[in-house]
């Protein structure tokens, strides 16, 4: 076995841990949120599992967008003048 290959092992392990942590965090977030239920939750679950990095990042982006939209104050009716 070449020394060059052995040098890549820590980088591969670190990358695998990062992907695993990102995916697990997205799945925990998915099941803790109350806005997503039923078929929609199952669809997101499948997307996150099938595309771990892209699916997790997409879910976290959607979650961030929905939480900002929910936190934004309602401006009320516009004045008629």
N, C-alpha and C positions, 0 to 999 in steps of 0.2 A: 504494500500500500504506500502510495506516495505521500510525502509530507504536505504537499499542496492540498490534497483532499482533506487531510486532518485539520488544516487551518480553517476550512469552511464549516466544520461541524458546529462550533459555537454560534456562528452567524445563522445557520439553519435552525438551530434550537431556539435562538432568540426570536427569529421570525415566526416560527411555529407558535411560540408562547404569545406573541403579540396578536396573531390571528385568532388563537383560541380565546384570549382575553376579550378581544373586540367582539367576537361572536357571542360569547357568554354574556357579556354586558348588554348587548342588544337584545338577546332573548330574555334576560331578566327584566329589562326595561319594557319589553313587549308585554310580558305577563303582569307587570305591575301597573300599567296604564289602564285607565277605566274607559277611555274613549274608543278603544278597539276591542271588539268582541266577536264571537262567532266565526263566520266564514272569513271575515276580513283578517282576524287574528291568525287563522289557519293559513291563509295565503301569505301573510308576512312571515310566519314561522317557516314555511317552505322556502320562501325567497332567501331568508337569512341562512338557512341550512344549506341550500343548493349553491348559493353564491356568497360564501362567508364574508369576504371583505366588502364587496360592492353592496350586498344585501344589508349588511349591518350598517354601513355608512348611509345608505338610502333610508333605512328605518330611523336612524338617529337624526338625519336631516328633516324627515317628516315630523318626527316628535318635536324637534326644536321649533319648527314652523308652527305646529299646532299649539304648542305651549305659549309661544309669543302671541299668536292670534287670540288665545283665550285670556291672556293677561292684559291685552290692550284695552284701555277704557273705552266705553261706548261714547262716541262724541255727541250722541243725542240728535235731535232733529236740527236741520239747517235752518237758519233764519230766513224769513221770506223777503227780506228787504233788500 
